[in-house]
């Protein structure tokens, strides 16, 4: 597995063992038809950089909120999408936002079991994203 240097938000890498990194405009990305069946989107840069190789998959460094650029990428609607974000209110708000555009998006390592296994790392979230309803996030 190779690593990519300092990715910008929106940078993607095809997880083909060669770590083929791409940074393209939104218009170019929308026109691509990559030979991947799964797409992993990460909130955090370190998760993007350390992501393991997965056959027929790619990883995108999402860097938090703002999936409007991906919304027009029609080929993503036919892919399995996984979102890996923080297990905090912002991570779940970001997942909710992604699901507005791609309802098939599933969370990755953002479940109760993962949360409880890492209780020693819990802290207080300084600025929670309190949403009255999921549609408000």
RAMOQUI-V439963 format. One line per field, one symbol per residue. ss: DSSP state (h for helix, s for strand, l for the rest). A space follows every 50 residues. Layout:
BEGIN
ss->???
END
This chain:
BEGIN
ss->lllllllllllssslllllssslllhhhhhhllllllsssssllhhhhhl llllllsssssllllllhhhhllhhhhhlsssssllllhhhhhhhhhhhh hllllssllllhhhhhhlhhhllllllllllllhhhl
END
